[in-house]
Amino acid sequence: MSVGDISLLETGPVQSDSSSYTSSEGRSSVMSSESPLLERARQLSKNRTWCNQPEVKETGIVQSLAKETLLQQEAIFEIITSEASYHLNLTTLIDQFMDDPKLEPNTPESALDRTQHSTIFSNVKEIRSISARFLEEILGLFGEDVFLGKIFPVLEDYAANRFVCYERYCASQSHRLKELKECTEKSENFQRQLKRLEEEANQTLQSLVTAPMQRVTKLPLLMSEILKRTPNDDPRREQMELTHRATAEIADLCNKGAGKIGDLVHLETIWKKLHFGQLKPFLILAPGRKLKKEGAIERLRVNKRRTRVQPDKVQNYLFVFTDLFMITTEEKERHHVVDYCPLSQLTVEPISTHPTTPILDTSSSSEDSYTMSGAEWTVAVAGEEHAFLVTLTESAAVASGKQGGDGSYIFVAKSEAEKTKWMDTLRERHKEEVVSKPKTGRNLTMLTRKRQREIPTKKYWWKQPQVEQSGVVKTLTQLQLELQEAIFEVVTSEEEHLATMETLVNHYMSDSGLDPSYPEEQRVLSEEEYNDIFRYVKDVLLISGGLLKTLHARQRENVVVDTICDILLLCVERRFQGYIRYCTNLPNSLEQLDTSIEKNEPFRGYLRQLEEDQRPLRSLLKAPMDHVSHLPQLLRNILRKTPTTELNHCLVEATLRALEKVERLCTSGQQKVEKIKELYLLENQLDFGSIKPFSLVSVGRSLLKQGSLTKLKVSQWFGKAVRKKTNYLIILSDCLLITKRIENVYKVMDMVPLGRVLVEVVEPHAVEHHSSLTGGEDVLVGARWAVSKAGENHAFLVTLPDVKRSYTFVTKSEQERAEWIEALTEQNLMSFEEETDSSLTWEYFYMEAVADYCPASECRAPEDLDMRRGELLRVYRANNDWCEGLRLHDLHWGRIPTKHLCHAPPGGRRETDGAGLGEWLAQATHDFPGNESGELPLEKGDVVKVARQLAGQSLYRSFGRLLRVCRTKHSLLRVCRTE
């Protein structure tokens, strides 16, 4: 399967697909006024030769053509005539059978229920829609050119991109025929209706439902016949070979899918008959598992309960799968499992008949424990020939404690030939190397196989065959050659990404155990889980496939590609919304995957089997986000190789900016989803009590910090004692919740807007008891007394002016206190507006990049900074060679050569930072002792990040460690010094 299964989303079904008829007379009247396409198809089914078509006769060229050319044209024209006959069969299947009121499940007199109807007819309407489009398109080509020169690219496109609906239909072919047979045998009403409909249509339903499978497998045969009649020097031969390869691939996929589902149906039939008893059951439906041999056979068993040791004969029924051996006893259409073992964990030996003294394993009471000598004696006493010994080294019966011994069994065949067949079958192994063994009786799964993953080798543009043949490499400069390699790397990266997405769709999404289009009893995943895990995957596949197709078309135009940025920019602007939707939803998909793995045991085992020979599902789900992050890096490489004097340079810059924007949107979308999930979880744990509740989930709201803090409370009883209690603080981006945690529930005690919270550092002081403890005015003095009384060192005071309450909280360290105060003052920092203050001396200036600077990796220093033309740099140190400072758009520190910069226009320093907070840096020009309470001591050269100027006071944010928090007379401010 490839990207084509998504292309169906772009075109709706033809109108005839939704038609329904209430009677045979009604159907006849509709068919009498059938569409022009059907009318033309009926004409072609009667007149099937190319030379007799009216369009060909009008040209009068038949007589002038050679015999080989005529035969070639007849072979090509057979694509049209066979498609016309096939389309008529599909129309008969839908109009005469599928839409008949006696078979439609929505009618009370229907002979089929919804499941049976869906199984028999599946997606045949989708197939007819594709057939109609294909037939109409190739008939249009025949009208334009009777030689059908353009039919092969069209057929290749349909085979590669649109015929994938056949794979889904063919995969359930054996199940469909089985369901049709069961309905015919068990339902007399269905028998009557089917007989009536087949007489009216003059065709059997079984032949019609097999038509799609026959059609898709016939296409490569038609192309082979055309190639036989096409000389090697024909200019169309290369395209013919591509078309033949595409049709062969889709036919191969359909054949494999049909075989795969047939094996699963057979395994399902066996599974329903198995009864494990005391043994641990397991699901035998597994990808790649097939039944190799089954049948009844006699087993010799020594009955130790008798006075004389005498062997008995027991009838067993054996199942030999590709990776598993199972011994059962058959009873009334049920198979009671006696033992089972991985096929690689058993030994098979022939037994010769030499009567000797019985040698049994006397350490066990088991009746199935033998040495080879004991087995030979048992066979001789029983008088049997054609016997063989099977020893299960990982016996499920032994592991479960059902029996002792070593799990050895003596089987007797009816002839030497039968014995040889059983032994050869049991000795066969997987061609793949077994690297780990399942633990039988505990968690039996399909044998883990060695993953045949080829290490991808880097592809080079100059090594491509078309480039080597053209000889153009010798005419290019080194920079031009590097540019072509950079462009080619984008194409190969997109090819790898598309292959990854096709693996995700083909190997996982379309698997019969996961895909909702398959019967429910075969699946291990519900439709809701499936949709949550794979949401928007096909959108990404469609985008990648369309982009790669356009890039390949550009490559075919010329060996030396001028640019691909116009293609990328157009695709990013018009179609990359699909990536943003997917990446935003990615956390939800991964969460659902983890939940299903944890709670759905069948899915967990089935997924483990699917991941044995492919990349893990989690890795594939993350691939689109990785690709979105990788594309800007590839474009930066192209930008480095594109001279600034070329016209394409601006186009590359615009494309890079567009890709960077998509990457930012994808990342921010994921962060928003994570924040919403965090708030949803928290909201379910809150108990507002008498406080008016509100929804925590809101646009722009996020969780800043939460945790337990010790609160100091002054008791008015027995001498003003200080007691410690625990509160749980929840700090949102706009709100503070003070709660009391009771198990997993948080009872809200106070709730105030974060902008109305005042925070002060409380240092312990030896003061006498103050009146504030009983409601006085100076709350801070009372808090200091309480902290000193409790013997704490790291406390802070939270005052809520709106509700006239205050809380004194204690932390374990200075760092923890600083983190809490930083979170509590976040709203104040973000809400302040920028103000100017001429009293500060600015020790930096702004410069603008006049040219791109992207040093090559081999000569790049760690401090080098990439800059594009027009970007601003805040310069702190400069000389004739280098300027060092902050790149404004992302606040990255580094250096850039002075020759690439010029002074920015006045007002440049008023530009806001990447965070949009309106902050700037200031450097102290002299020492400042900070003697007053709340003032920050500074040394000459210290750099602080100024958030706001307030009447000579400054609000600071650090890039480094928070040193202290102090209070000014204007506001509660967080002050810090950079390290």
Secondary structure, DSSP 8 states (H G I E B T S, - for coil): --THHHHGGGS---GGGG---SSHHHHHHHHHT--HHHHHHHHHHH---STTSHHHHHHT-GGGS-HHHHHHHHHHHHHHHHHHHHHHHHHHIIIIIIT-TTT-TTSTT-SS-HHHHHHHHTTHHHHHHHHHHHHHHHHHHHHH-TT-TTHHHHHHHIIIIITHHHHHHHHTHHHHHHHHHHHHHH-HHHHHHHHHHHHHHTS-HHHHHTHHHHHHHHHHHHHHHHHHTS-TT-TTHHHHHHHHHHHHHHHHHHHHHHHHHHHHHHHHHHHHHEE-TTS-------TT--EEEEEEEEEEEEETTSSS-EEEEEEEEEEEESSEEEEEEEETTEEEEEEEEEGGGEEEEE---------B-TT---SS-B-HHHHHHHHHHHT--SEEEEEETT-HHHHTTS--S--EEEEE-SSHHHHHHHHHHHH---SS-EEE--BTTTB--S-EE-----------GGGSHHHHHHTGGGGS-HHHHHHHHHHHHHHHHHHHHHHHHHHIIIIIIT-TTT-TTS-GGG-SS-HHHHHHHSTTHHHHHHHHHHHHHHHHHHHHH-SS---SHHHHHHHHHHHTHHHHHHHHHHHHHHHHHHHHHHH-HHHHHHHHHHTTSS--HHHHHHHHHHHHHHHHHHHHHHHHHS-TTSTHHHHHHHHHHHHHHHHHHHHHHHHHHHHHHHHHHHHTTEE-TTS----S--TT--EEEEEEEEEEEEE-STTTEEEEEEEEEEEESSEEEEEEEETTEEEEEEEEEGGG-EEEEE--------GGGGT-S-HHHHHHHHHHHHT-SSEEEEEETTTTEEEEEE-SSHHHHHHHHHHHTHHHHHH------TTS----EEEEESS-B---GGG--TTB--B-TT-EEEEEEE-SSEEEEEETTTTEEEEEEGGGEEE--TTGGG---TT-S--EEEE-SS-B---STT---B-TT-EEEEEEEETTEEEEE-SS---EEEE-SS-EEEE----
